[in-house]
């Protein structure tokens, strides 16, 4: 007849892990502008029909 007899309230299985990663949309406009300024060091990766999807460092 103590606290332990009541069990858990609610559904504990409601919490789910998000299936999409936070960076699925590619780069933000701010990141694109920064990478354009640093064009001497970095190269923007783009696929046809999509926006910028990544940034690679150019080899020296």
Secondary structure as UniProt FT lines:
FT   HELIX           3..5
FT   TURN            12..13
FT   TURN            22..25
FT   HELIX           29..37
FT   TURN            38..41
FT   STRAND          42..46
FT   TURN            48..49
FT   STRAND          52..57
//
